[in-house]
Amino acid sequence: MEKVRGRASDIELLYHIASPLAAEEVLPLCGRYRARTHLEVGHIAQLPSFRRALNWHWKRAVVNAYVSLDRFRQVISILSSIGLHAGAVITCSFQHISCFKLTVDRQPVFVIFDSHTNNAHPEGAAFIISPSVHDTARYLTRLYTELSSQNMFSAHFFTDQSENIVTYQELSTDVGWLSWTHETHDSK
Protein backbone atom coordinates (compact mmCIF):
# COMPACT_ATOMS: atom_id res chain seq x y z
CA MET A 1 0.00 0.00 0.00
CA GLU A 2 2.92 2.35 0.68
CA LYS A 3 3.92 2.38 -2.98
CA VAL A 4 0.36 2.96 -4.16
CA ARG A 5 -0.37 5.68 -1.58
CA GLY A 6 2.91 7.44 -2.26
CA ARG A 7 2.81 7.55 -6.06
CA ALA A 8 -0.55 6.64 -7.51
CA SER A 9 -3.52 8.75 -8.44
CA ASP A 10 -6.64 8.60 -6.31
CA ILE A 11 -8.40 6.35 -8.83
CA GLU A 12 -5.43 3.93 -8.79
CA LEU A 13 -5.61 3.90 -5.00
CA LEU A 14 -9.30 3.03 -5.19
CA TYR A 15 -8.60 0.19 -7.64
CA HIS A 16 -5.90 -1.11 -5.32
CA ILE A 17 -8.27 -1.04 -2.33
CA ALA A 18 -10.85 -2.99 -4.33
CA SER A 19 -8.32 -5.65 -5.33
CA PRO A 20 -7.77 -8.96 -3.53
CA LEU A 21 -4.21 -7.79 -2.83
CA ALA A 22 -5.50 -5.14 -0.39
CA ALA A 23 -7.24 -7.75 1.75
CA GLU A 24 -4.12 -9.92 1.60
CA GLU A 25 -2.16 -6.95 2.99
CA VAL A 26 -4.65 -5.98 5.72
CA LEU A 27 -5.85 -9.30 7.15
CA PRO A 28 -2.45 -10.51 8.38
CA LEU A 29 -2.18 -7.27 10.36
CA CYS A 30 -5.54 -8.01 12.00
CA GLY A 31 -4.30 -11.51 12.83
CA ARG A 32 -1.20 -10.17 14.60
CA TYR A 33 -3.37 -9.01 17.50
CA ARG A 34 -3.96 -12.16 19.56
CA ALA A 35 -4.67 -10.84 23.05
CA ARG A 36 -7.99 -11.62 24.73
CA THR A 37 -8.36 -8.01 25.87
CA HIS A 38 -10.70 -5.89 23.77
CA LEU A 39 -8.73 -3.49 21.59
CA GLU A 40 -9.81 0.13 22.08
CA VAL A 41 -9.46 2.85 19.45
CA GLY A 42 -7.22 4.78 21.82
CA HIS A 43 -4.76 1.86 21.88
CA ILE A 44 -4.58 1.89 18.09
CA ALA A 45 -4.29 5.67 17.87
CA GLN A 46 -1.31 5.71 20.25
CA LEU A 47 0.84 3.33 18.19
CA PRO A 48 3.90 5.21 16.88
CA SER A 49 3.15 4.44 13.22
CA PHE A 50 -0.46 5.64 13.57
CA ARG A 51 0.53 8.80 15.45
CA ARG A 52 3.05 9.64 12.75
CA ALA A 53 0.72 8.98 9.81
CA LEU A 54 -2.72 9.97 11.13
CA ASN A 55 -4.40 12.85 12.91
CA TRP A 56 -6.97 11.61 15.43
CA HIS A 57 -9.97 13.96 15.59
CA TRP A 58 -10.99 12.72 19.05
CA LYS A 59 -13.10 15.82 19.77
CA ARG A 60 -15.34 14.92 16.81
CA ALA A 61 -16.01 11.37 18.02
CA VAL A 62 -19.55 10.03 18.11
CA VAL A 63 -19.66 8.01 21.33
CA ASN A 64 -22.37 5.61 22.54
CA ALA A 65 -24.85 6.65 19.87
CA TYR A 66 -27.97 4.69 19.03
CA VAL A 67 -27.85 2.91 15.69
CA SER A 68 -30.00 4.80 13.18
CA LEU A 69 -29.82 5.96 9.60
CA ASP A 70 -29.62 9.60 10.77
CA ARG A 71 -26.70 8.88 13.11
CA PHE A 72 -24.76 7.09 10.37
CA ARG A 73 -25.49 9.97 8.00
CA GLN A 74 -23.91 12.17 10.67
CA VAL A 75 -20.82 9.91 10.71
CA ILE A 76 -20.54 10.07 6.91
CA SER A 77 -21.06 13.86 6.99
CA ILE A 78 -18.19 14.24 9.44
CA LEU A 79 -16.02 12.09 7.17
CA SER A 80 -16.97 14.32 4.27
CA SER A 81 -16.06 17.51 6.12
CA ILE A 82 -12.68 16.79 7.71
CA GLY A 83 -10.35 16.24 4.75
CA LEU A 84 -9.80 14.93 1.25
CA HIS A 85 -9.03 11.52 2.69
CA ALA A 86 -10.53 10.63 6.07
CA GLY A 87 -11.42 7.51 8.00
CA ALA A 88 -13.57 6.39 10.88
CA VAL A 89 -13.13 3.40 13.15
CA ILE A 90 -16.64 2.34 14.09
CA THR A 91 -17.07 0.08 17.11
CA CYS A 92 -20.14 -1.91 18.01
CA SER A 93 -20.34 -5.02 20.19
CA PHE A 94 -16.53 -5.13 20.42
CA GLN A 95 -16.10 -5.28 16.64
CA HIS A 96 -14.19 -2.62 14.74
CA ILE A 97 -15.09 -1.73 11.19
CA SER A 98 -13.36 0.99 9.23
CA CYS A 99 -15.12 3.38 6.91
CA PHE A 100 -13.09 5.87 4.97
CA LYS A 101 -13.65 8.54 2.40
CA LEU A 102 -11.41 9.06 -0.58
CA THR A 103 -11.76 11.97 -2.95
CA VAL A 104 -11.58 10.67 -6.52
CA ASP A 105 -11.89 13.22 -9.34
CA ARG A 106 -13.16 15.73 -6.74
CA GLN A 107 -15.99 13.36 -5.76
CA PRO A 108 -16.26 11.47 -2.46
CA VAL A 109 -16.10 7.68 -2.53
CA PHE A 110 -16.80 5.78 0.69
CA VAL A 111 -15.12 2.48 1.48
CA ILE A 112 -16.16 0.19 4.32
CA PHE A 113 -13.73 -2.53 5.39
CA ASP A 114 -15.29 -5.26 7.48
CA SER A 115 -13.03 -8.16 8.44
CA HIS A 116 -15.90 -10.05 10.08
CA THR A 117 -18.15 -12.63 8.46
CA ASN A 118 -21.81 -11.60 8.48
CA ASN A 119 -25.01 -11.88 6.41
CA ALA A 120 -23.84 -9.27 3.88
CA HIS A 121 -20.61 -11.18 3.12
CA PRO A 122 -20.75 -14.72 4.56
CA GLU A 123 -17.45 -15.80 3.00
CA GLY A 124 -15.35 -13.45 5.15
CA ALA A 125 -13.81 -10.00 4.95
CA ALA A 126 -15.11 -7.47 2.45
CA PHE A 127 -14.58 -4.00 1.09
CA ILE A 128 -17.86 -2.22 0.29
CA ILE A 129 -17.44 0.79 -2.01
CA SER A 130 -20.08 3.44 -2.66
CA PRO A 131 -20.19 7.05 -3.89
CA SER A 132 -23.44 7.64 -1.99
CA VAL A 133 -23.70 9.07 1.54
CA HIS A 134 -27.19 7.58 1.88
CA ASP A 135 -26.25 4.09 0.64
CA THR A 136 -23.17 3.99 2.87
CA ALA A 137 -25.19 5.09 5.91
CA ARG A 138 -27.94 2.59 5.07
CA TYR A 139 -25.42 -0.27 4.81
CA LEU A 140 -23.87 0.63 8.18
CA THR A 141 -27.30 0.91 9.80
CA ARG A 142 -28.33 -2.52 8.54
CA LEU A 143 -25.00 -4.08 9.54
CA TYR A 144 -24.97 -2.65 13.05
CA THR A 145 -28.63 -3.46 13.65
CA GLU A 146 -27.65 -7.11 13.04
CA LEU A 147 -24.54 -6.90 15.25
CA SER A 148 -25.76 -5.21 18.37
CA SER A 149 -28.42 -6.19 20.81
CA GLN A 150 -27.63 -2.91 22.59
CA ASN A 151 -28.10 -0.89 19.39
CA MET A 152 -25.16 1.39 20.32
CA PHE A 153 -22.01 2.32 18.43
CA SER A 154 -19.07 4.73 18.59
CA ALA A 155 -17.11 6.32 15.73
CA HIS A 156 -13.63 7.88 15.91
CA PHE A 157 -12.26 9.94 13.03
CA PHE A 158 -8.81 10.17 11.47
CA THR A 159 -7.22 12.12 8.63
CA ASP A 160 -3.92 11.36 6.99
CA GLN A 161 -0.70 13.27 7.33
CA SER A 162 0.15 12.88 3.67
CA GLU A 163 3.80 13.80 4.16
CA ASN A 164 4.26 10.79 6.47
CA ILE A 165 4.02 7.37 4.89
CA VAL A 166 4.21 4.31 7.12
CA THR A 167 5.60 1.01 5.85
CA TYR A 168 3.85 -2.31 6.23
CA GLN A 169 6.76 -3.49 8.39
CA GLU A 170 6.28 -0.56 10.80
CA LEU A 171 2.56 -1.31 11.12
CA SER A 172 3.21 -5.01 11.61
CA THR A 173 5.82 -4.31 14.31
CA ASP A 174 3.50 -1.90 16.15
CA VAL A 175 0.52 -4.27 16.08
CA GLY A 176 2.74 -7.14 17.27
CA TRP A 177 4.02 -4.99 20.14
CA LEU A 178 0.46 -3.99 21.10
CA SER A 179 -0.61 -7.64 21.08
CA TRP A 180 2.37 -8.63 23.23
CA THR A 181 1.69 -5.89 25.81
CA HIS A 182 -1.98 -6.87 26.05
CA GLU A 183 -1.17 -10.60 26.24
CA THR A 184 1.28 -9.85 29.06
CA HIS A 185 -1.40 -7.81 30.85
CA ASP A 186 -3.99 -10.60 30.27
CA SER A 187 -1.74 -13.18 31.95
CA LYS A 188 -1.40 -11.15 35.19
Buried (B, 14 or more C-beta within 10 A) or exposed (E): BBEBBEEBEBEEBBBBBEEEEBBEBBBEBEEBBEBEEEBBBEBBBEBEBBBEBBBBBEEBBBEEBEBBBEBBBBBBEBBBEBBBBBBBBBBBEEBBBBBBBBBBEEEBBBBBBBBBEBEBBEEEBBBBBBEEBEEBBBBBBBBBEEBBEEBBBBBBBBBBEEEEBBEBEBBBBBBBEBBBEBBEEEEE
